[in-house]
Amino acid sequence: MVSFSYTAADEEKSRGVRRMKSLATALLLAVAVIYALATWAENAGWGAWTGYVAAAAEAGMVGALADWFAVTALFRRPLGLPIPHTAIIPTKKDQLGASLGQFVGENFLSADVVRGRLAALGVGKRLGEWLADPAHADRVTAEASTALRGALTVLRDSDVQAVVGEAITRRAEAAEIAPGLGKTLEKIVSDGAHHRAVDLVCTRAHDWLVTHGDSVMDAVQGGAPGWTPRFVDRRIGERVYKELLRFVTEMRDMPAHPARGAIDRFLTDFAADLQADTDTRARVERLKSDLLARPEVQDIIASAWSSVRNLIIAAAEDDRSQLRLRTRASLISLGNRLSTDTRLQMKVEGWAEDAAAYVVTTYRHEITSLITDTVAGWDATQTSRKIEANIGRDLQFIRINGTVVGALAGLLIYTVSHGVGG
C-alpha cells in the first residue's frame, strides 16, 4: 500500500487546521450560549429584541452544526457513528480516483483539446525564436553532447560490435558486388583515372629494377639448364635484364605504349565481364565470401564500431570540435528560419499536433490508469490526513461562514415572519 509522504510542512498546515477548528467550534459554542441567554431573557420578559437575538443564534447553531457535519463527513464519521455517506474520502477514495482519471481523460486528453492548445501556443515560432538565441543553441548542443556521451558510454562495446559486425557481414553477403565493381571500373577506365596508377606501377618497377639488377640476373641464371656454360647464362641474364629494363622504361615514358593500350583493353574487358559474365561474377562472389569469412576481416569490421565510438565521444567532449560547431550552427540556422518562415512554422506545428494527438488518443487509457492506480494504492487514513492538512483550513472557514450566514438568515426569517404577522 502506497501512501503520501507526510512532511514537516504538512504537520505545520495541520496545526493551522486545528487552530481554525478551535475557532469554528468556539464560535458554535458562542452562538449556543447566546441562544440560551436570549431565550432566558425572552422568557423573563426583557423585551422583544431578545426574540430576534434568539432566532439569529438558533439559526447560527443550525448552520454551524450542518457545516460541521458536512466538513467532518468528508474525512471521517461524525462522532464515530456509522452514518451513511460519511467518511467520503477514505471510503470512496478509489471511486474518486477513477472519476478523476475519467475527468482528465475526457477534458484534457482529447485530440481536439490538445490540438487547440498547441495551435494557440504557436509552438513553431516560439521554438524558432528560442533556438535562434546563441545561448540556447549552446545549451541544446551541450545537453545533446552529454546525452550522446552517456548513451555511448552505457552501451557495451562487445554487444554493439557483434550487432554491427553481423549487420555489415549480412548486408555484404546479400548484395552482389560484381556489377557495381564493373560499372565503377568501366567509369574509371573511360575517364583515364587509372593512368596514374599505371604510371606509379611503372615508376616503382623501373626503380626496383635499377636497384635490384643483380637479383634479376641471378634469378635468370638460376633457372638455366645445368649443362649450359656459366658465362652463357650470365650473358643471357644480362640480356633479359636489359630488355626488361628497357620495356619498363618505355612504358614509364611513353603514354601511348602498346602495353598501356593492352592494359586499357584488359580492364575494359574485365569491367564488362564483371557486369555480364556469369562465371566472372560467381568468382567475385566466392572471393567476397572467402574474404568476409577470414578472421582478420571480421576483426576489422568489429573494430569499426570502436573507432567510430571514440571519434564521436572525442568530438562530443570538445567544445571546438566540428561536430559541436556544426550542430550549434545548424540549430541557430534552423531557429532563424523557423522564426520567420510561416510555412515551416505551420509544418512544425502540424507535426507537434499530430504527435500529441496520437499520444493522447493511443495512450489515454494508460495515462488515466496512472491516476486511478496511484490513488487506489494510497492508504486511506494517510490520504485523508494529507488532504485535510492542505485544504482543511479553508473548510473550517466554511463552518465559520455557515454560522454567520445561518445567523443572518435566521434573523431575516424571524424579522419577515413577525413583520407579516404583525
KAWO-V7039 format. One record per helix or strand of 2 or more residues. SS is the DSSP state (a for helix, b for strand). FROM is the first residue (numbers start at 1). LEN is the number of residues. If there is no record, write none. Layout:
BEGIN
SS:FROM:LEN
SS:FROM:LEN
END
This chain:
BEGIN
a:8:36
a:49:27
a:78:3
a:88:4
a:93:15
a:111:11
a:123:10
a:134:21
a:157:18
a:178:14
a:195:17
a:213:10
a:230:24
a:258:19
a:278:16
a:295:23
a:322:19
a:342:21
a:364:14
a:380:42
END
